[in-house]
Amino acid sequence: MASTTLIEKTKLARRIKTDAFDSEVSDLLDSAMLDMGVAGVVIPEELTPLVETAAITYVACHFGDPDDYDRLKKSYDEQKAQLSMATGYTDWGDA
């Protein structure tokens, strides 16, 4: 379950001023973490700014009906791909 801090950061980034959407935002953040996990990204216990930014971008892409969906989706996919190839965000070891 997404932390309250990350939910608040996401709401601020998306200019969401009400708590009415907290459950939806939380679900989308959880989905982002799972989606990154499927791509091989190991989500650290203490989230890093790179992981947080990717998750917030995922929410921006999937919350409501954004006019710039294609740009946001491309941005999220690129962030996820970079994380999936980065040392410290994978468990490939020396392979």
ABEGO torsion letter per residue (X at the ends): XBBAAAAAAAAAAAGBABAAAAAAAAAAAAAAAAAAAAAGBBBBABBBAAAAAAAAAAAAAABEBBAAAAAAAAAAAAAAAAAAABBGABAAEAX
